[in-house]
Amino acid sequence: MLKQDRELSMSIRRTIENNEETGIRPSKTYQSFVAAAGGHRELNFIKKDVRNYITREVRNVSEQEDAKKFGKYLLRMKEKNQNFFFELQLEEDQSIKLAFWADARSRAAFEYFGDVISFDTTYNTNRYNLVCASFVGVNHHGQSTLLGCSLMKNEEIESFKWLFQCWLRCMGGNAPKGFLTDQCASMKRALEACMPTTIHRWCIWHIMKKIPRKLNGYKGHADIEQEMSQVVWNSHSKDSFDRNWNDFLLNFGLADNKWLSDLYEDRHIWVPIYLDHHFWAGMRSTQRSESMHSFFNKYITRNSSLIQFVKQYDNCLGSREQAERESDATDFHTVIPCATKSSIEAQFQEAYTHAKFREVQAQFRGKANCITRLKNSALGYSVYEVGEQVSSSIFNKFVVTYDSIAAEKVKRRHTHIKSSHDEPLMEPRSKRFDQLVFCSQNICEFTSESEELTAILHRAYDNVMAEMEALKAKRNGTSSLSHEDANLESINELQSLPRIRTRGRPKNRLGSKLEKQIANATKKKKTKVLSEINLFDASSAAHSNSSQYQGHVMNYQFRVPAAGDNSLGV
């Protein structure tokens, strides 16, 4: 197929743009066109044309315009909802150093789900190598919920301090009870300064993942890894952990290992037995933050612009909001039956969401192996001694305090607040095209039910096309725009004139059509005079001896001879 014969129609362009925004790869987009058309030969473009359109039109955002578009996005969100929050810290050259934003729904959700926060950073999300950091909580369905996002130029202590203080201002100055991060020293110091009352916890998954790399040089490193995991996970008290840890170091000759020594010094912020008596919303790692980042990484690359990044953040917010609404609807319309006749289970059934009630039911199934005995009860609280039968002769004993005060269903204010989603800034023609396509889909679906309806639509289509072509021909491609009827949409439709390439020095002025006609007529007259003069010169050469006639010729060199003037002697 020749290049001049290849063309992307508006329908194709809009499909490419929508697929690109939702993370569908160009190759998949092209294959969908092939399937819809019935084969490669039915298309008047190739896969390369799709890729070129994405590169040149969809992703083509200059560095100078990118920061401005990012700032305009934040302002648009603020205009839509005054509770949208953002702050920027700029360099001396006005480039972005730090940025933080959170929509109104995230701020309201923090009131209910801000007890524990997972915080993590990720890279390669934009062309400027800005680090992406996200604040993630857990909602009443056990789902991850976004509570703010940030872009950072570096990971210095002062940068994290600015970010944490900014986030606290956004959330009304209320610090969370628990905060999970990786082992970044800058995060640790910034948290100690900004949230001194918050319990800081390191992601245990990151620590355990480092064991092979840190201890690979020791003999029997596989046994070392297995024994360390046993000590970390199976110590049932702080004293037993300390004893087991010392025995582990002595048995494998690891007493001088600095990495293990540093971990032991910080055991209060990563070992489960030191932390599990606090509420952590089921989290021991920053996996929820990493899962959120993996969502971003499906749609953005290290070459993505800032405006592309915030669009995908919008998509992530929308998907999280939709998942929560679907779960709320399921909880409202359905009921999970109780597995026992226990009044305690019935209370959880009434107060908890389906996801959390299933966790409670798992505990009730395990209760079949337990023997409970009431020790005391007062002011609505009951203390039970629980013995769990592990084997025929072994019991593990626990003390459980139960709050018998009936829990009320909570009306969560944030569920009535929509996420601040940015509307695509499309050209007016693209908007009209999308609206027409949406309407035509309903018509086509209704019409395709029978041949008779299809024939009616074809006749209507032919009549409408004839009417529109007649109107277009009548206007002859021209229109007017005055101060009385002009608006922003009509101004946005104005197009630049095609560039005219000229040779040599341009003229001072273009001149009107009439002036060009006059100039052409004058040029023709001058050409006629010169031809007559040349004829006269030829005849005058035959009478060169007549001085009187020669002088007369000089008088008539630059005027048109009058009719009937015989003085020339011709």
JOMOJO-V39310 format. One record per residue. RES is the residue in one small letter. SS is DSSP state (H for helix, E for strand, - for the rest). OMEGA is omega in whole degrees, 0 to 359 (none if undefined). BURIAL is # if it has 24 or more other ideal C-beta (glycine too) atoms within 12 Angstrom, else .. Layout:
# JOMOJO-V39310
res={RES/RES}
ss={SS/SS}
omega={OMEGA/OMEGA}
burial={BURIAL/BURIAL}
This chain:
# JOMOJO-V39310
res={m/l/k/q/d/r/e/l/s/m/s/i/r/r/t/i/e/n/n/e/e/t/g/i/r/p/s/k/t/y/q/s/f/v/a/a/a/g/g/h/r/e/l/n/f/i/k/k/d/v/r/n/y/i/t/r/e/v/r/n/v/s/e/q/e/d/a/k/k/f/g/k/y/l/l/r/m/k/e/k/n/q/n/f/f/f/e/l/q/l/e/e/d/q/s/i/k/l/a/f/w/a/d/a/r/s/r/a/a/f/e/y/f/g/d/v/i/s/f/d/t/t/y/n/t/n/r/y/n/l/v/c/a/s/f/v/g/v/n/h/h/g/q/s/t/l/l/g/c/s/l/m/k/n/e/e/i/e/s/f/k/w/l/f/q/c/w/l/r/c/m/g/g/n/a/p/k/g/f/l/t/d/q/c/a/s/m/k/r/a/l/e/a/c/m/p/t/t/i/h/r/w/c/i/w/h/i/m/k/k/i/p/r/k/l/n/g/y/k/g/h/a/d/i/e/q/e/m/s/q/v/v/w/n/s/h/s/k/d/s/f/d/r/n/w/n/d/f/l/l/n/f/g/l/a/d/n/k/w/l/s/d/l/y/e/d/r/h/i/w/v/p/i/y/l/d/h/h/f/w/a/g/m/r/s/t/q/r/s/e/s/m/h/s/f/f/n/k/y/i/t/r/n/s/s/l/i/q/f/v/k/q/y/d/n/c/l/g/s/r/e/q/a/e/r/e/s/d/a/t/d/f/h/t/v/i/p/c/a/t/k/s/s/i/e/a/q/f/q/e/a/y/t/h/a/k/f/r/e/v/q/a/q/f/r/g/k/a/n/c/i/t/r/l/k/n/s/a/l/g/y/s/v/y/e/v/g/e/q/v/s/s/s/i/f/n/k/f/v/v/t/y/d/s/i/a/a/e/k/v/k/r/r/h/t/h/i/k/s/s/h/d/e/p/l/m/e/p/r/s/k/r/f/d/q/l/v/f/c/s/q/n/i/c/e/f/t/s/e/s/e/e/l/t/a/i/l/h/r/a/y/d/n/v/m/a/e/m/e/a/l/k/a/k/r/n/g/t/s/s/l/s/h/e/d/a/n/l/e/s/i/n/e/l/q/s/l/p/r/i/r/t/r/g/r/p/k/n/r/l/g/s/k/l/e/k/q/i/a/n/a/t/k/k/k/k/t/k/v/l/s/e/i/n/l/f/d/a/s/s/a/a/h/s/n/s/s/q/y/q/g/h/v/m/n/y/q/f/r/v/p/a/a/g/d/n/s/l/g/v}
ss={-/-/H/H/H/-/-/-/-/H/H/H/H/H/H/H/H/H/H/H/H/-/-/-/-/H/H/H/H/H/H/H/H/H/H/H/H/-/-/H/H/H/-/-/-/-/H/H/H/H/H/H/H/H/H/H/H/H/-/-/-/-/H/H/H/H/H/H/H/H/H/H/H/H/H/H/H/H/H/H/-/-/-/-/E/E/E/E/E/E/-/-/-/-/-/E/E/E/E/E/E/E/-/H/H/H/H/H/H/H/H/H/H/-/-/E/E/E/E/E/E/E/-/-/-/-/-/-/-/-/E/E/E/E/E/E/E/E/-/-/-/-/-/E/E/E/E/E/E/E/E/E/-/-/-/-/H/H/H/H/H/H/H/H/H/H/H/H/H/H/-/-/-/-/-/-/-/E/E/E/E/-/-/-/H/H/H/H/H/H/H/H/H/H/-/-/-/-/E/E/E/E/-/H/H/H/H/H/H/-/H/H/H/H/H/-/-/-/-/-/H/H/H/H/H/H/H/H/H/H/H/H/H/-/-/-/-/H/H/H/H/H/H/H/H/H/H/H/H/H/H/H/-/-/-/-/-/H/H/H/H/H/H/H/H/-/H/H/H/-/-/H/H/H/H/-/-/-/-/-/-/-/-/-/-/-/H/H/H/H/H/H/H/H/H/H/H/-/-/-/-/-/-/-/-/H/H/H/H/H/H/H/H/H/H/H/H/H/H/H/H/H/H/H/H/H/H/H/H/H/H/H/H/-/-/-/-/-/-/-/-/-/H/H/H/H/H/H/H/H/H/-/-/H/H/H/H/H/H/H/H/H/H/H/H/H/H/H/H/E/E/E/E/E/E/E/E/E/-/-/E/E/E/E/E/E/E/E/E/-/-/-/-/-/E/E/E/E/E/E/E/E/E/-/-/-/-/-/-/-/-/-/H/H/H/H/-/-/-/-/-/-/-/-/-/-/-/H/H/H/H/H/H/H/H/H/H/H/H/H/H/H/H/H/H/H/H/-/-/-/H/H/H/H/H/H/H/H/H/H/H/H/H/H/H/H/H/H/H/H/H/H/H/H/H/-/-/-/-/-/-/-/-/-/-/-/-/H/H/H/H/H/-/-/-/-/-/-/-/-/-/-/-/-/-/-/-/-/-/-/-/-/H/H/H/H/H/H/H/H/H/H/H/H/H/H/H/H/H/H/H/H/H/H/H/H/H/H/H/H/H/H/H/-/-/-/H/H/H/H/H/H/H/H/H/-/-/-/-/-/-/-/-/-/-/-/-/-/-/-}
omega={180/184/182/179/182/184/175/179/180/178/179/182/181/177/178/181/180/179/179/181/181/173/177/184/181/180/178/178/180/179/177/176/180/180/181/183/180/178/181/185/181/181/177/173/181/183/180/179/178/180/180/179/178/183/188/186/187/185/187/177/181/180/181/182/187/181/178/178/177/177/178/176/180/179/178/179/178/178/180/181/184/177/172/187/172/175/178/169/188/173/180/179/178/173/185/175/180/178/176/175/176/182/186/181/178/180/178/180/180/180/183/188/183/180/183/183/170/184/181/178/177/188/176/179/181/185/183/180/173/182/178/178/182/174/185/175/180/182/186/175/184/180/177/178/182/181/177/181/183/170/187/179/178/181/177/181/183/178/178/177/179/183/182/178/177/180/178/177/179/184/174/177/182/179/178/178/180/184/181/176/169/186/180/182/179/176/184/181/180/178/179/181/187/183/185/181/181/178/182/180/175/177/183/179/178/182/182/179/182/185/180/182/183/187/184/183/181/177/182/184/177/177/178/180/181/181/179/178/178/181/184/189/189/174/188/176/180/180/180/176/180/179/182/179/179/178/179/180/181/183/183/178/184/185/182/180/185/182/179/178/179/178/180/178/181/185/182/181/176/181/185/185/178/189/190/176/174/178/181/178/178/184/170/182/177/183/181/177/180/176/178/179/178/175/179/187/176/190/183/181/179/178/182/177/178/182/174/180/183/175/178/173/175/180/179/177/181/180/178/180/181/179/179/180/179/178/177/180/179/179/183/188/183/180/174/183/178/179/181/176/182/176/178/179/179/178/177/179/182/190/188/171/182/183/182/179/176/177/178/180/175/177/178/176/176/180/180/180/185/173/183/178/180/180/176/181/180/175/177/179/179/180/182/169/186/174/181/180/181/177/184/184/183/177/170/184/179/174/185/176/185/177/184/178/184/178/179/176/184/173/186/185/186/182/179/180/179/173/180/181/180/176/181/180/183/173/180/180/179/178/180/180/181/180/179/179/180/179/184/178/178/180/182/179/179/186/186/180/182/179/181/178/179/179/178/181/179/179/178/180/180/180/181/179/179/180/181/178/178/179/180/179/180/179/178/173/180/177/182/181/181/181/183/184/181/174/184/182/181/176/180/181/180/182/176/177/177/181/179/179/182/176/177/182/180/176/182/180/183/182/180/180/179/179/179/178/179/181/179/179/178/180/179/180/180/179/179/180/182/179/178/179/178/177/178/180/180/180/181/179/180/181/185/182/183/182/179/179/180/177/178/177/181/180/185/182/190/173/179/180/181/180/179/179/183/181/179/178/182/none}
burial={./././././././#/./././#/#/#/#/#/#/#/#/#/#/./#/././#/././#/#/././#/./././././././././#/./#/#/#/./#/#/././#/#/./././#/#/./#/././././#/#/./#/#/#/./#/#/./#/#/./././././#/#/#/#/#/#/#/././././././#/#/#/#/#/#/#/#/#/#/#/#/#/#/#/#/#/#/#/#/#/#/#/#/#/#/#/././#/#/./#/./#/#/#/#/#/#/#/#/#/#/#/#/#/#/#/#/#/#/#/#/#/#/#/#/./#/./././#/#/#/#/#/#/#/#/#/#/./#/#/./././#/#/./#/#/#/#/#/#/#/./#/#/#/./#/#/././#/#/././#/#/#/#/#/#/#/#/#/#/#/././#/././#/#/././#/./././././#/#/./#/#/././#/#/././#/./././././#/././#/#/././#/#/././#/./#/./././././#/././#/#/././#/./#/#/#/#/#/#/#/././#/./#/#/#/#/#/#/#/#/#/#/#/#/#/#/./#/#/././#/#/./././#/#/#/#/#/#/#/#/#/#/#/#/#/#/#/#/#/#/././#/#/./#/#/././#/././././././././././././#/#/././#/#/././#/#/#/#/#/#/././#/#/./#/#/././#/././././#/./././././././././././././#/./././././././././././././././././././././././././#/./#/#/./#/#/#/#/#/#/./././././././././././#/./././././././././././././././././././././././././././././././././././././././././././././././././././././././././././././././././././././././././././././././././././././././././././././././././././././#/./././#/././././././././././././#/././#/./././././././././././#/./.}
